[in-house]
Amino acid sequence: MYEKKEEEKRSAISVSSIKKSASVPWLAILALGMGMLVYGIAESYGPVAAISSIIPSKFSYLGFGLPYIAGGIGSLFAGIMTDRLGRRNSFLTVASMIIIGVIIFLAFPTSTAALIISFILIGMAAIGLETPIITAISEVVPAKWRGNVEVVVQNFGNLGVALVFIPALLGFTAAQSDLAYGILFIAPLAAMLIGYWGVKESLPWKSAKEGSKEEVKKAWENVDKGHVESVKPTSPLWFRLLFITVIGIVQDVAFVWITYDVAYYYFASSVADIVPVIGGITMMVVGISFGIFFAHKFSRKSATTFSYGLLVALWAILWAYVALTKSSSGLLLLALMTFLFVPTELTWGTRAMLTPELFRTEQRGTYVSIVRTLVWIITGLITMVLSYIVLPFNVSSAIVMAIFITGFAFTLAWQIKGFETAGKSLSGLDL
């Protein structure tokens, strides 16, 4: 009798704790959004240095590739911390690394070595920051709106890209650097303060680490605001990892190549400066619109296949236009580049939604980080090679097209062998 009462008491405390921690996670969303703003700034950090000639042109390939390789390594460490220390503590730790990286460069502004160390540290931390961000969102937002929030928060990254390159469009290189470093310092500091004082740890993670299956189930029901149909993971783990890694590589190659590289190496300098701004703004508008109005209305399978198919189609149009006209500037070229940012954003959004939805809670951070590590290192190597060995436009376009087609093929395979996650509780992965 006594044991029964004690069990009921523990259960009551557990349920009370869950209810207390389960208010609408606006502060968490704000802190994670600030983290993604830093992500966008830092992702542009290397390309800004290349395009603005902060580093010599012969080393531009380092600016286009090194931060992403470093980011892949940082993502691995961030994932290990995310599962061992928790989503909140990992987020705070990695955000602090960004501040240290900015301080190193500001303390030694004329040192090439300091710039490279800063590239590596900020790349590791900012890209590593994505792991606790998307992992946390998947565990604090109700199933119905989980995808919407994943997409909208990710678009703070696009805002960061636009903010860095707008001064370049106006020709204010000094202002551009000041703005980039200022936001790189202020945004993670704000994210840390908000995260420290206003963000609680993920309940599913705490329950999975410390509680029973019943507590895990209650935690997910609390997050999802009631009982929601659960994900039914029908495909093996190896296939999930392969699928999400391949489409991640394809999406990131698309983002880096279309936003920075193709215009820098093949188009007029005026186009190279303006394309990242157009890209950041276009992706932000498309992403927020998709995130708010459409993400919850489509299956993940349909959205993924459509976005990667559209990427293939629009790249084919740009390739054909440039190959036939030999154009390197003009409004039509800019229009085609602008259209290309629509699938660039949609592929980013669908990949962001799917990545944390394929793995169980106890290992979610680790598997997300393994995927992100492979994605960023391979993307960095691909873009570094294509930037170091500047091939004729038709040759590089054919290589990029082969990469895009590979991603589209994998989305078709997921249609057949994968499982649906849109609007479903992730408790099915744990229970």
Buried (B, 14 or more C-beta within 10 A) or exposed (E): EEEEEEEEEEBEEBBEBBEEBBEEBEBBBBBBBBBBBBBBBBBBBBBBBBBBEBBEEEBBBBBBBBBBBBBBBBBBBBBBBBBEBBBBBBBBBBBBBBBEBBBBBEEBEEEEEBBBBBBBBBBBBBBBBBBBBBBBBBBBBBBBBBBBBBBBBBBBBBBBBBBBBBBBBEEEBEEBBEBBBEBBBBBBBBBBBBBBEEBBBBBBBBBBBEBEEEBBBBBBBBBBEEEBEBBEBEBEEEBBBBBBBBBBBBBBBBBBBBBBBBBBBBBBEEBBBBBBBBBBBBBBBBBBBBBBEBBBEBEBBBBBBBBBBBBBEBBBEBBEBBEEEEBBEEEEBBEBBBBBBBBBBBBBBBBBBBBBBBBBBBBBBBBBBBBBBBBBBBBBBBBBEBBBEBEEBEEBBEBBBEBBBBBBBBBBBBEEEBBBBBBBBBBBBBE
